[in-house]
């Protein structure tokens, strides 16, 4: 009898398997690493899957999108989107970059607070919240289910160009109906925050080691960040790509959420041409958790090489 057959009928194996009750829950999703002297905590807000719309990629046939999903071993009838805010412990300040989707009807997302708590952090201990852009999956987590502030002691820093766009009544009036809801949502989230909110410009340090730079296209004021401490460097790309299996492998594809698709493609190509040449570690809000990797050229396109998971920091 072969070893495989013996294993298949082993009473010890079947007994051990039967003794374990399935938990039905995943483990908390946070991952710590260091960039120089700065401790970084990657935090999952969850993963959403929803029916793949014909226009999820505006400028590619659905069959081509499904082929790319199959190549990545993802369901071909669904869009899979990952959501990953991050936290910095820098010079005695606790800084959160983006806040996830917040409380809502789906348990698949809105997990930021639970994962922060699992990492030993309460909302009231966050000193600064930095927002990359005003889409709901980045700002709605500023509020709890009862409408109160999730980070009651934090200064909220937002891109000046993003604030100017979304708070402009004329822009809201001429926006397509589907986008008007985004204007209303942003105004609701930031309502009555008063002097808690400050507007930041590009290329000026926001927190020790963290500098924003403009990456427009996804939204008019969309912002990414360079984090540097000593020889350590991390580029935080926010939403330059959605799922990398689609939009790194095919950087000219236009996701339905890009507000200026042509500008988003130009930004994406320029960003990843530079990142691949510099071999810089990248954190992507919509990369698979823990959302860290290196972007490499692959012919005219790119691919993501995930960073190695380290058990010590």
Order of alpha helices (4+ residues) and beta strands (2+ residues): alpha-alpha-beta-beta-beta-alpha-beta-beta-beta-alpha-beta-alpha-beta-alpha-alpha-alpha-beta-beta-beta-beta-beta-alpha-alpha-beta-beta-beta
